Amino acid sequence: MHIVVCIKQVIDPEIPPQVFQIDPVTRKQIRGTQALVISTFDECALEVALRQKEKTGSKVTALMIAGQEGAEALRHAIAMGVDEAIQVSDPAFEDSDSFGKAHILAAALRKLGQFDLVLCGRQAGDVEMGLVGPFLAEEMSLPLVALAGNIELAESKLKVKRQIEGGYAILEAPMPCLMTVTNDESNVPRYASIRGIRQAMKRTVPVWSAADLGLDVSGLGAQAARIQIDELFIPQRQVRCEFICGESGAELGERLALRLRELKLI
């Protein structure tokens, strides 16, 4: 089985809130010197693929649209255990929206050739739209299973575990198909080993351009975007503390209830 995992590189979501900044003109996060990491749900998708590799001997390929800095994330994926990593990069891809990115990834999948399963994170760790996976499934005419927690190979089909309220649903999907992966107790991403990191540093990551993929650049980038972000901002929070005084618990409770009613909170 050949599993392709589409990943994205984002600013580390664990950075301190005070250093997180947004450019009000471009409506983008300001990277500055902040570290870039693989988006959280994409790491979960990698873990799902790698567990299948360990169980069935599957081949795992990581695929990512990125600029020059993308090679670092792909080498991290190699260090985790993927067999092949491919970077899709071209100035024409910059500022493509979810439709454009799905179109680019579809061209890369066609260039890859045969595959049995495509995995994407349920949503990216920056804008969190969660659209590229479904759009890619539509572009490739693939069946889509959203919010998968884990998968098992059952003869020529896949059994999918998906969390629902009160338990799990077990679904069956044909191959090839596309799944978006959410976090689950069974797909916590592994750490890359020191040996894996050393081996990954020696690997050359191939880069595919728009010409390599046979893409018309006039249909890519900001000029072809169909999704427009009107505003992106950091919410301003105001915190105020009030002390309720009283001689007894009953009196404190009564005064608290009255104050909450005054504030129209109850």
N, C-alpha and C positions, 0 to 999 in steps of 0.2 A: 504494500500500500504506500502510495506517495501522498504525504500531507504537506500542504503549503500553508504557512502561517504569515499573515500580513501584519506587520508591526509598525508602530510609529514611535518616534523619539520626541519627548516632551521635556520641559523644564521640570526638574525634580520637585514633585508636589510636597516634599518634606522640608522645603526651605522655610526659614522663619517668615511669618506673615509680613513683618515690617520691611523685608527686602523684595517682596512681590510687587511688581509695577506693571501698569498697562499704559501703552502709548495711546492717548485719546484720539490722535489723528488716524493712525493706521489700524486702530482697534486690535492690537496684538500685544501679547505679553512681551515685556522687555527682558531679553535674556541677560545682557550684561556679562558678568563672569559666572553666572549660575550654571551648575552642572546639568547635563542632559542625561536622561535615563529612558529606558523602554517604558512605555505607558503601562500602568498597573494591570489592566485587564488583558492587554496583549501578552504580558508575562504569564498570566494564567493560561492563555491559549497556547503559548509555547510549552508550558508544563503538561497540558493535556496531550499535545502532540508527542512530547518526549516519553511520556508514560506508554503511549501506544507503540513507540519505537522499541522500548524495552520489552514489551509483551509480544509483539508480532514481527519485530525486525523491520518495521516501516522506515522509509526514507523521509526525512524532514527537511524542508527548505524554508528559510526565512526570507521574506520579500519586503522591501521598504522603499518608499519614496522619500528622498532626503537629499540635502546638499552635501557638501564635502564632509561635514561633521558626522554624517550618518554611518560611516564605516565603523566608528567606535561601538555603536549599538549593535550592529550586525556581528562584530567580533565577540561582543558579550553573548549574543545568541549562540555563536559557535562554541564559546567556552561552556555554555550550559549543556551543549550536546547536539545541536542541529548539524546536519551533514553538509548543507550548502547554504550560502547566504548571497543574496543578489541585491544590489543597490540600484534603484531606478532614479536617475538624476539628469536634469536638464534645466537650464534657465527658463525655458518655456513653461515648466511645471509650476513655477512659483505663483503663489496666491490662487491656485486652483481650488474650487470649492469641492464639496463632497461628490457632486456629479462628475466633476473633472477627475478627481482622484480615483473614483471607481472605474472610469474609462481608461485611465493609465494602467491601473492594476490589471484590468481585464486584458489589455494588450500584452502585459508581461506574462500573465498566465497562459495566453495563447502561444507566446514564444517558448515558454517552458515545455509545452506539449502535454503529455499525459499526466493526470493527477487524479486522485480519488477523493480527496477531502480538502477544503479550504477553510481555515479557521481565522477569525478576526476577534479582537476584543469587543465586548458589548458596546463600548464607547471609548473615546480617547480621554486621556487624563487632563486635557487642557480645556477645549470648548465643550466637550462632552455631548455632542449632538447625536452620536450613535447612528449615523446615516450611511457611512461608507460600506459597511457590511451588507445591508439590505440592497443598496444600489448596485453593488458588485454582483450579488446573486442575480438581480434582474438583468444586468448587462450580459452575464454569462448564461442566462436561462437555466440557472441551477436551483434545485429545491433549497429552501432556507429553513433552518431551525434556529430560533433566537433564544438567547439566555441559557445555553447549554452549560451544565456543570461538569459533566464528564461523559466519556464515550467508551463503548465496548464493541469490538468487532464480533458480529454474529453471522457466520457464513458470509454471504455476499452483501449483508446489510449492516447498519450501525445501530446499536442501542444507545439512546441518549438519555442521560439523567438530568432532569430539570427541576429545580426547586420551585414548589408552589406553596401557597399558604397551608400550613398544617402538615407538610410532608414533601414528597417528591413525585413527579410524573415520569414515567418511563416511556419514551417515544421510540419509534423505529423509522429510520431514514434510509433511502437508497443511496448508492454511490454512482457517480460523484455528486456531492452536495456541498453547501456552505453552511457553517454554523458560526454564530456569534457566541462568545464564551464569557460567562460571568464568574465571579469568585465563588469558591465552594471549599469546604473543608478538605475535599479530596484533590484539589488542584493548586495548593499553595506552592508558588514558584520556588524551585531549588536554588541554592547558591552555586555559582560557578566555582569549580575547583581550581587550585593553583596550577595544576597540570593542564587543565583545560584552557586557562587564561594564557599560559605560555604557548600552547599549540595554536591558539587563535591568533596570537600576535604574528605568527609566521605565515598565516593564510592571506592570500590576495583575494579581495572581494571584487568580483566583476561589477562593472558599472554599465548599465544600459541607458542609452539616450533616447530621445524621441525618434531620431532617425533609425536607431536599432529596432525600435518597436513598430516602425512604419506609421507613426502618428502624425496627423496634420496639426501643426502647432497653432493654427488659427482658431482651433476649437478648444484651446487650453488656456490656462492662466486666468488673470483677473477679468480680461475682456470678455471671456466666455462664461463667467460665473453666473449661475441662476439663483444662488442663495446669497442674500445680502445681510450682513450684520449691521443693524442700525446703531447699536450702542453696546459697549462692553466696559464695565466699570467695577470698581471695588466698593461694595456697600459700606456706607458709613454707619457705624454702630455707636449709639449713645447709651451709656450705662449709668443708672442712678440707684442709690441705695437709701432706703428709709427704715428706721427702726420703730417698731411698734412697742409701746410701753404699756405695762399693766401689772396689777398686783397678783393675779392668778392666771392659771392656764385658760380658764373660761373667759376671763376678761380679755386676755390677749387674743383669743380666737374670735371673740365678738368684734373687737376693734379692727382686726385684720380683715374680717369679712366686710365690715363697713367701708374700709379703705379701698378694698378691691372693687366694691360696687361703685364707689366714687370714680374710680379710674376706668369703670366699664369693662373690667376684666372678668367679671362674673355677673 
